[in-house]
Amino acid sequence: MIKNYVVNGMTCQHCVMSVTEEISEIPGVQDVNVDLESGRVTVTGEDFSDSSVSAAVTEAGFALQQ
């Protein structure tokens, strides 16, 4: 499955790396692509939930756009 999210507050490549690292640790996630300019995050994998992605983004210090 492929899901798209928008993350608020990312301003630099360190932000991208933090979000990518946290989401990549979710069981079932196979790939994470973060576009800094748009704030869009594309997550590819199997059996991961929106709540697990939200928790990972929060752990990185950001929030998903509601």
PDB file with one MODEL, atoms N, CA, C and O in Angstrom:
MODEL        1
ATOM      1  N   MET A   1       0.843  -1.181   0.000  1.00  0.00           N
ATOM      2  CA  MET A   1       0.000   0.000   0.000  1.00  0.00           C
ATOM      3  C   MET A   1       0.886   1.241   0.000  1.00  0.00           C
ATOM      4  O   MET A   1       2.017   1.216   0.485  1.00  0.00           O
ATOM      5  N   ILE A   2       0.363   2.298  -0.540  1.00  0.00           N
ATOM      6  CA  ILE A   2       1.059   3.586  -0.577  1.00  0.00           C
ATOM      7  C   ILE A   2       0.130   4.628   0.035  1.00  0.00           C
ATOM      8  O   ILE A   2      -1.022   4.765  -0.378  1.00  0.00           O
ATOM      9  N   LYS A   3       0.639   5.357   1.018  1.00  0.00           N
ATOM     10  CA  LYS A   3      -0.154   6.414   1.656  1.00  0.00           C
ATOM     11  C   LYS A   3       0.631   7.709   1.643  1.00  0.00           C
ATOM     12  O   LYS A   3       1.856   7.712   1.765  1.00  0.00           O
ATOM     13  N   ASN A   4      -0.091   8.809   1.492  1.00  0.00           N
ATOM     14  CA  ASN A   4       0.510  10.140   1.476  1.00  0.00           C
ATOM     15  C   ASN A   4       0.041  10.936   2.684  1.00  0.00           C
ATOM     16  O   ASN A   4      -1.120  10.866   3.089  1.00  0.00           O
ATOM     17  N   TYR A   5       0.971  11.693   3.244  1.00  0.00           N
ATOM     18  CA  TYR A   5       0.704  12.529   4.415  1.00  0.00           C
ATOM     19  C   TYR A   5       1.333  13.898   4.185  1.00  0.00           C
ATOM     20  O   TYR A   5       2.190  14.060   3.316  1.00  0.00           O
ATOM     21  N   VAL A   6       0.897  14.884   4.975  1.00  0.00           N
ATOM     22  CA  VAL A   6       1.539  16.196   4.982  1.00  0.00           C
ATOM     23  C   VAL A   6       2.024  16.454   6.396  1.00  0.00           C
ATOM     24  O   VAL A   6       1.262  16.347   7.357  1.00  0.00           O
ATOM     25  N   VAL A   7       3.309  16.799   6.514  1.00  0.00           N
ATOM     26  CA  VAL A   7       3.925  17.059   7.806  1.00  0.00           C
ATOM     27  C   VAL A   7       4.164  18.560   7.941  1.00  0.00           C
ATOM     28  O   VAL A   7       4.775  19.178   7.069  1.00  0.00           O
ATOM     29  N   ASN A   8       3.683  19.136   9.026  1.00  0.00           N
ATOM     30  CA  ASN A   8       3.870  20.566   9.286  1.00  0.00           C
ATOM     31  C   ASN A   8       5.174  20.819  10.017  1.00  0.00           C
ATOM     32  O   ASN A   8       5.547  20.059  10.910  1.00  0.00           O
ATOM     33  N   GLY A   9       5.872  21.890   9.641  1.00  0.00           N
ATOM     34  CA  GLY A   9       7.002  22.367  10.415  1.00  0.00           C
ATOM     35  C   GLY A   9       8.385  21.985   9.935  1.00  0.00           C
ATOM     36  O   GLY A   9       9.373  22.435  10.514  1.00  0.00           O
ATOM     37  N   MET A  10       8.491  21.175   8.903  1.00  0.00           N
ATOM     38  CA  MET A  10       9.829  20.803   8.417  1.00  0.00           C
ATOM     39  C   MET A  10      10.445  21.974   7.661  1.00  0.00           C
ATOM     40  O   MET A  10       9.805  22.570   6.795  1.00  0.00           O
ATOM     41  N   THR A  11      11.708  22.302   8.000  1.00  0.00           N
ATOM     42  CA  THR A  11      12.347  23.449   7.371  1.00  0.00           C
ATOM     43  C   THR A  11      13.715  23.155   6.766  1.00  0.00           C
ATOM     44  O   THR A  11      14.277  23.999   6.067  1.00  0.00           O
ATOM     45  N   CYS A  12      14.266  21.947   7.032  1.00  0.00           N
ATOM     46  CA  CYS A  12      15.632  21.670   6.570  1.00  0.00           C
ATOM     47  C   CYS A  12      15.835  20.180   6.318  1.00  0.00           C
ATOM     48  O   CYS A  12      14.949  19.367   6.583  1.00  0.00           O
ATOM     49  N   GLN A  13      16.997  19.838   5.808  1.00  0.00           N
ATOM     50  CA  GLN A  13      17.307  18.442   5.521  1.00  0.00           C
ATOM     51  C   GLN A  13      17.398  17.610   6.798  1.00  0.00           C
ATOM     52  O   GLN A  13      17.102  16.416   6.776  1.00  0.00           O
ATOM     53  N   HIS A  14      17.797  18.217   7.897  1.00  0.00           N
ATOM     54  CA  HIS A  14      17.819  17.485   9.170  1.00  0.00           C
ATOM     55  C   HIS A  14      16.399  17.064   9.549  1.00  0.00           C
ATOM     56  O   HIS A  14      16.190  15.962  10.055  1.00  0.00           O
ATOM     57  N   CYS A  15      15.441  17.928   9.308  1.00  0.00           N
ATOM     58  CA  CYS A  15      14.032  17.595   9.558  1.00  0.00           C
ATOM     59  C   CYS A  15      13.622  16.389   8.725  1.00  0.00           C
ATOM     60  O   CYS A  15      12.986  15.463   9.229  1.00  0.00           O
ATOM     61  N   VAL A  16      13.989  16.406   7.451  1.00  0.00           N
ATOM     62  CA  VAL A  16      13.670  15.308   6.533  1.00  0.00           C
ATOM     63  C   VAL A  16      14.278  14.011   7.049  1.00  0.00           C
ATOM     64  O   VAL A  16      13.615  12.974   7.066  1.00  0.00           O
ATOM     65  N   MET A  17      15.537  14.068   7.468  1.00  0.00           N
ATOM     66  CA  MET A  17      16.217  12.877   7.960  1.00  0.00           C
ATOM     67  C   MET A  17      15.542  12.340   9.223  1.00  0.00           C
ATOM     68  O   MET A  17      15.393  11.126   9.369  1.00  0.00           O
ATOM     69  N   SER A  18      15.139  13.210  10.122  1.00  0.00           N
ATOM     70  CA  SER A  18      14.489  12.788  11.359  1.00  0.00           C
ATOM     71  C   SER A  18      13.161  12.096  11.087  1.00  0.00           C
ATOM     72  O   SER A  18      12.877  11.035  11.643  1.00  0.00           O
ATOM     73  N   VAL A  19      12.347  12.706  10.226  1.00  0.00           N
ATOM     74  CA  VAL A  19      11.045  12.126   9.886  1.00  0.00           C
ATOM     75  C   VAL A  19      11.235  10.796   9.164  1.00  0.00           C
ATOM     76  O   VAL A  19      10.546   9.822   9.467  1.00  0.00           O
ATOM     77  N   THR A  20      12.163  10.750   8.216  1.00  0.00           N
ATOM     78  CA  THR A  20      12.422   9.518   7.472  1.00  0.00           C
ATOM     79  C   THR A  20      12.861   8.402   8.406  1.00  0.00           C
ATOM     80  O   THR A  20      12.376   7.275   8.307  1.00  0.00           O
ATOM     81  N   GLU A  21      13.770   8.713   9.305  1.00  0.00           N
ATOM     82  CA  GLU A  21      14.292   7.707  10.238  1.00  0.00           C
ATOM     83  C   GLU A  21      13.193   7.140  11.135  1.00  0.00           C
ATOM     84  O   GLU A  21      13.092   5.926  11.311  1.00  0.00           O
ATOM     85  N   GLU A  22      12.377   8.020  11.696  1.00  0.00           N
ATOM     86  CA  GLU A  22      11.318   7.564  12.613  1.00  0.00           C
ATOM     87  C   GLU A  22      10.271   6.721  11.889  1.00  0.00           C
ATOM     88  O   GLU A  22       9.860   5.680  12.400  1.00  0.00           O
ATOM     89  N   ILE A  23       9.836   7.154  10.715  1.00  0.00           N
ATOM     90  CA  ILE A  23       8.818   6.399   9.972  1.00  0.00           C
ATOM     91  C   ILE A  23       9.389   5.070   9.487  1.00  0.00           C
ATOM     92  O   ILE A  23       8.680   4.064   9.469  1.00  0.00           O
ATOM     93  N   SER A  24      10.652   5.054   9.099  1.00  0.00           N
ATOM     94  CA  SER A  24      11.284   3.827   8.605  1.00  0.00           C
ATOM     95  C   SER A  24      11.324   2.727   9.652  1.00  0.00           C
ATOM     96  O   SER A  24      11.408   1.550   9.303  1.00  0.00           O
ATOM     97  N   GLU A  25      11.265   3.088  10.925  1.00  0.00           N
ATOM     98  CA  GLU A  25      11.317   2.111  12.007  1.00  0.00           C
ATOM     99  C   GLU A  25       9.978   1.416  12.255  1.00  0.00           C
ATOM    100  O   GLU A  25       9.915   0.453  13.018  1.00  0.00           O
ATOM    101  N   ILE A  26       8.915   1.892  11.622  1.00  0.00           N
ATOM    102  CA  ILE A  26       7.595   1.280  11.802  1.00  0.00           C
ATOM    103  C   ILE A  26       7.584  -0.087  11.114  1.00  0.00           C
ATOM    104  O   ILE A  26       7.945  -0.190   9.941  1.00  0.00           O
ATOM    105  N   PRO A  27       7.173  -1.139  11.834  1.00  0.00           N
ATOM    106  CA  PRO A  27       7.078  -2.455  11.196  1.00  0.00           C
ATOM    107  C   PRO A  27       6.158  -2.418   9.974  1.00  0.00           C
ATOM    108  O   PRO A  27       5.058  -1.869  10.035  1.00  0.00           O
ATOM    109  N   GLY A  28       6.611  -2.998   8.879  1.00  0.00           N
ATOM    110  CA  GLY A  28       5.821  -3.042   7.650  1.00  0.00           C
ATOM    111  C   GLY A  28       6.156  -1.955   6.651  1.00  0.00           C
ATOM    112  O   GLY A  28       5.815  -2.072   5.474  1.00  0.00           O
ATOM    113  N   VAL A  29       6.825  -0.891   7.101  1.00  0.00           N
ATOM    114  CA  VAL A  29       7.200   0.190   6.185  1.00  0.00           C
ATOM    115  C   VAL A  29       8.406  -0.241   5.359  1.00  0.00           C
ATOM    116  O   VAL A  29       9.423  -0.680   5.897  1.00  0.00           O
ATOM    117  N   GLN A  30       8.272  -0.105   4.038  1.00  0.00           N
ATOM    118  CA  GLN A  30       9.341  -0.504   3.125  1.00  0.00           C
ATOM    119  C   GLN A  30      10.105   0.687   2.563  1.00  0.00           C
ATOM    120  O   GLN A  30      11.302   0.586   2.290  1.00  0.00           O
ATOM    121  N   ASP A  31       9.416   1.819   2.388  1.00  0.00           N
ATOM    122  CA  ASP A  31      10.065   2.986   1.799  1.00  0.00           C
ATOM    123  C   ASP A  31       9.395   4.255   2.303  1.00  0.00           C
ATOM    124  O   ASP A  31       8.183   4.291   2.515  1.00  0.00           O
ATOM    125  N   VAL A  32      10.200   5.298   2.494  1.00  0.00           N
ATOM    126  CA  VAL A  32       9.696   6.608   2.914  1.00  0.00           C
ATOM    127  C   VAL A  32      10.315   7.651   2.004  1.00  0.00           C
ATOM    128  O   VAL A  32      11.533   7.685   1.829  1.00  0.00           O
ATOM    129  N   ASN A  33       9.481   8.501   1.423  1.00  0.00           N
ATOM    130  CA  ASN A  33       9.971   9.579   0.574  1.00  0.00           C
ATOM    131  C   ASN A  33       9.408  10.886   1.110  1.00  0.00           C
ATOM    132  O   ASN A  33       8.191  11.064   1.172  1.00  0.00           O
ATOM    133  N   VAL A  34      10.294  11.805   1.500  1.00  0.00           N
ATOM    134  CA  VAL A  34       9.882  13.086   2.078  1.00  0.00           C
ATOM    135  C   VAL A  34      10.269  14.204   1.125  1.00  0.00           C
ATOM    136  O   VAL A  34      11.429  14.317   0.729  1.00  0.00           O
ATOM    137  N   ASP A  35       9.291  15.036   0.755  1.00  0.00           N
ATOM    138  CA  ASP A  35       9.550  16.218  -0.071  1.00  0.00           C
ATOM    139  C   ASP A  35       9.500  17.438   0.836  1.00  0.00           C
ATOM    140  O   ASP A  35       8.429  17.844   1.288  1.00  0.00           O
ATOM    141  N   LEU A  36      10.659  18.017   1.097  1.00  0.00           N
ATOM    142  CA  LEU A  36      10.752  19.142   2.029  1.00  0.00           C
ATOM    143  C   LEU A  36       9.921  20.332   1.574  1.00  0.00           C
ATOM    144  O   LEU A  36       9.227  20.946   2.385  1.00  0.00           O
ATOM    145  N   GLU A  37       9.979  20.662   0.309  1.00  0.00           N
ATOM    146  CA  GLU A  37       9.306  21.863  -0.196  1.00  0.00           C
ATOM    147  C   GLU A  37       7.795  21.825   0.026  1.00  0.00           C
ATOM    148  O   GLU A  37       7.200  22.815   0.452  1.00  0.00           O
ATOM    149  N   SER A  38       7.180  20.677  -0.265  1.00  0.00           N
ATOM    150  CA  SER A  38       5.727  20.571  -0.127  1.00  0.00           C
ATOM    151  C   SER A  38       5.304  20.050   1.245  1.00  0.00           C
ATOM    152  O   SER A  38       4.149  20.204   1.643  1.00  0.00           O
ATOM    153  N   GLY A  39       6.248  19.430   1.971  1.00  0.00           N
ATOM    154  CA  GLY A  39       5.915  18.821   3.247  1.00  0.00           C
ATOM    155  C   GLY A  39       5.243  17.468   3.095  1.00  0.00           C
ATOM    156  O   GLY A  39       4.789  16.884   4.079  1.00  0.00           O
ATOM    157  N   ARG A  40       5.178  16.967   1.874  1.00  0.00           N
ATOM    158  CA  ARG A  40       4.518  15.686   1.618  1.00  0.00           C
ATOM    159  C   ARG A  40       5.440  14.513   1.939  1.00  0.00           C
ATOM    160  O   ARG A  40       6.635  14.534   1.644  1.00  0.00           O
ATOM    161  N   VAL A  41       4.849  13.500   2.546  1.00  0.00           N
ATOM    162  CA  VAL A  41       5.560  12.273   2.876  1.00  0.00           C
ATOM    163  C   VAL A  41       4.785  11.111   2.253  1.00  0.00           C
ATOM    164  O   VAL A  41       3.587  10.956   2.490  1.00  0.00           O
ATOM    165  N   THR A  42       5.472  10.304   1.461  1.00  0.00           N
ATOM    166  CA  THR A  42       4.879   9.119   0.859  1.00  0.00           C
ATOM    167  C   THR A  42       5.483   7.900   1.545  1.00  0.00           C
ATOM    168  O   THR A  42       6.702   7.732   1.585  1.00  0.00           O
ATOM    169  N   VAL A  43       4.611   7.054   2.082  1.00  0.00           N
ATOM    170  CA  VAL A  43       5.041   5.853   2.798  1.00  0.00           C
ATOM    171  C   VAL A  43       4.527   4.634   2.043  1.00  0.00           C
ATOM    172  O   VAL A  43       3.340   4.534   1.730  1.00  0.00           O
ATOM    173  N   THR A  44       5.438   3.712   1.758  1.00  0.00           N
ATOM    174  CA  THR A  44       5.104   2.485   1.048  1.00  0.00           C
ATOM    175  C   THR A  44       5.380   1.299   1.961  1.00  0.00           C
ATOM    176  O   THR A  44       6.402   1.258   2.648  1.00  0.00           O
ATOM    177  N   GLY A  45       4.466   0.336   1.966  1.00  0.00           N
ATOM    178  CA  GLY A  45       4.683  -0.860   2.772  1.00  0.00           C
ATOM    179  C   GLY A  45       3.403  -1.643   2.944  1.00  0.00           C
ATOM    180  O   GLY A  45       2.442  -1.473   2.193  1.00  0.00           O
ATOM    181  N   GLU A  46       3.404  -2.514   3.957  1.00  0.00           N
ATOM    182  CA  GLU A  46       2.254  -3.360   4.259  1.00  0.00           C
ATOM    183  C   GLU A  46       1.946  -3.283   5.745  1.00  0.00           C
ATOM    184  O   GLU A  46       2.852  -3.244   6.578  1.00  0.00           O
ATOM    185  N   ASP A  47       0.676  -3.262   6.065  1.00  0.00           N
ATOM    186  CA  ASP A  47       0.215  -3.386   7.448  1.00  0.00           C
ATOM    187  C   ASP A  47       0.757  -2.340   8.410  1.00  0.00           C
ATOM    188  O   ASP A  47       1.080  -2.668   9.551  1.00  0.00           O
ATOM    189  N   PHE A  48       0.864  -1.088   7.976  1.00  0.00           N
ATOM    190  CA  PHE A  48       1.171  -0.003   8.911  1.00  0.00           C
ATOM    191  C   PHE A  48      -0.072   0.874   9.008  1.00  0.00           C
ATOM    192  O   PHE A  48      -0.878   0.932   8.080  1.00  0.00           O
ATOM    193  N   SER A  49      -0.217   1.548  10.135  1.00  0.00           N
ATOM    194  CA  SER A  49      -1.425   2.347  10.353  1.00  0.00           C
ATOM    195  C   SER A  49      -1.114   3.839  10.321  1.00  0.00           C
ATOM    196  O   SER A  49       0.028   4.261  10.501  1.00  0.00           O
ATOM    197  N   ASP A  50      -2.158   4.621  10.089  1.00  0.00           N
ATOM    198  CA  ASP A  50      -2.015   6.073  10.133  1.00  0.00           C
ATOM    199  C   ASP A  50      -1.570   6.519  11.519  1.00  0.00           C
ATOM    200  O   ASP A  50      -0.784   7.456  11.654  1.00  0.00           O
ATOM    201  N   SER A  51      -2.072   5.846  12.541  1.00  0.00           N
ATOM    202  CA  SER A  51      -1.707   6.237  13.906  1.00  0.00           C
ATOM    203  C   SER A  51      -0.231   5.965  14.193  1.00  0.00           C
ATOM    204  O   SER A  51       0.403   6.714  14.936  1.00  0.00           O
ATOM    205  N   SER A  52       0.319   4.899  13.611  1.00  0.00           N
ATOM    206  CA  SER A  52       1.749   4.624  13.819  1.00  0.00           C
ATOM    207  C   SER A  52       2.606   5.659  13.097  1.00  0.00           C
ATOM    208  O   SER A  52       3.657   6.054  13.602  1.00  0.00           O
ATOM    209  N   VAL A  53       2.166   6.100  11.924  1.00  0.00           N
ATOM    210  CA  VAL A  53       2.890   7.153  11.207  1.00  0.00           C
ATOM    211  C   VAL A  53       2.802   8.462  11.983  1.00  0.00           C
ATOM    212  O   VAL A  53       3.797   9.174  12.118  1.00  0.00           O
ATOM    213  N   SER A  54       1.625   8.777  12.490  1.00  0.00           N
ATOM    214  CA  SER A  54       1.456   9.996  13.280  1.00  0.00           C
ATOM    215  C   SER A  54       2.352   9.977  14.521  1.00  0.00           C
ATOM    216  O   SER A  54       2.973  10.986  14.854  1.00  0.00           O
ATOM    217  N   ALA A  55       2.418   8.844  15.197  1.00  0.00           N
ATOM    218  CA  ALA A  55       3.260   8.729  16.390  1.00  0.00           C
ATOM    219  C   ALA A  55       4.737   8.892  16.035  1.00  0.00           C
ATOM    220  O   ALA A  55       5.487   9.521  16.782  1.00  0.00           O
ATOM    221  N   ALA A  56       5.154   8.333  14.908  1.00  0.00           N
ATOM    222  CA  ALA A  56       6.555   8.454  14.478  1.00  0.00           C
ATOM    223  C   ALA A  56       6.892   9.902  14.137  1.00  0.00           C
ATOM    224  O   ALA A  56       7.968  10.389  14.483  1.00  0.00           O
ATOM    225  N   VAL A  57       5.978  10.589  13.462  1.00  0.00           N
ATOM    226  CA  VAL A  57       6.192  11.993  13.112  1.00  0.00           C
ATOM    227  C   VAL A  57       6.257  12.841  14.388  1.00  0.00           C
ATOM    228  O   VAL A  57       7.079  13.751  14.487  1.00  0.00           O
ATOM    229  N   THR A  58       5.408  12.548  15.343  1.00  0.00           N
ATOM    230  CA  THR A  58       5.441  13.252  16.628  1.00  0.00           C
ATOM    231  C   THR A  58       6.760  13.012  17.342  1.00  0.00           C
ATOM    232  O   THR A  58       7.337  13.938  17.911  1.00  0.00           O
ATOM    233  N   GLU A  59       7.241  11.774  17.316  1.00  0.00           N
ATOM    234  CA  GLU A  59       8.523  11.430  17.931  1.00  0.00           C
ATOM    235  C   GLU A  59       9.665  12.215  17.298  1.00  0.00           C
ATOM    236  O   GLU A  59      10.640  12.554  17.968  1.00  0.00           O
ATOM    237  N   ALA A  60       9.540  12.504  15.998  1.00  0.00           N
ATOM    238  CA  ALA A  60      10.558  13.285  15.289  1.00  0.00           C
ATOM    239  C   ALA A  60      10.446  14.782  15.599  1.00  0.00           C
ATOM    240  O   ALA A  60      11.326  15.561  15.236  1.00  0.00           O
ATOM    241  N   GLY A  61       9.357  15.179  16.273  1.00  0.00           N
ATOM    242  CA  GLY A  61       9.190  16.569  16.672  1.00  0.00           C
ATOM    243  C   GLY A  61       8.284  17.381  15.780  1.00  0.00           C
ATOM    244  O   GLY A  61       8.333  18.611  15.795  1.00  0.00           O
ATOM    245  N   PHE A  62       7.452  16.705  14.998  1.00  0.00           N
ATOM    246  CA  PHE A  62       6.559  17.386  14.062  1.00  0.00           C
ATOM    247  C   PHE A  62       5.144  16.845  14.220  1.00  0.00           C
ATOM    248  O   PHE A  62       4.883  16.017  15.093  1.00  0.00           O
ATOM    249  N   ALA A  63       4.230  17.314  13.371  1.00  0.00           N
ATOM    250  CA  ALA A  63       2.844  16.859  13.435  1.00  0.00           C
ATOM    251  C   ALA A  63       2.300  16.674  12.036  1.00  0.00           C
ATOM    252  O   ALA A  63       2.633  17.423  11.118  1.00  0.00           O
ATOM    253  N   LEU A  64       1.451  15.657  11.884  1.00  0.00           N
ATOM    254  CA  LEU A  64       0.747  15.481  10.616  1.00  0.00           C
ATOM    255  C   LEU A  64      -0.317  16.557  10.483  1.00  0.00           C
ATOM    256  O   LEU A  64      -0.969  16.924  11.461  1.00  0.00           O
ATOM    257  N   GLN A  65      -0.487  17.052   9.282  1.00  0.00           N
ATOM    258  CA  GLN A  65      -1.570  18.015   9.017  1.00  0.00           C
ATOM    259  C   GLN A  65      -2.885  17.261   9.075  1.00  0.00           C
ATOM    260  O   GLN A  65      -3.017  16.183   8.496  1.00  0.00           O
ATOM    261  N   GLN A  66      -3.858  17.829   9.776  1.00  0.00           N
ATOM    262  CA  GLN A  66      -5.156  17.179   9.902  1.00  0.00           C
ATOM    263  C   GLN A  66      -6.081  17.568   8.802  1.00  0.00           C
ATOM    264  O   GLN A  66      -7.221  17.105   8.761  1.00  0.00           O
TER     265      GLN A  66
ENDMDL
END
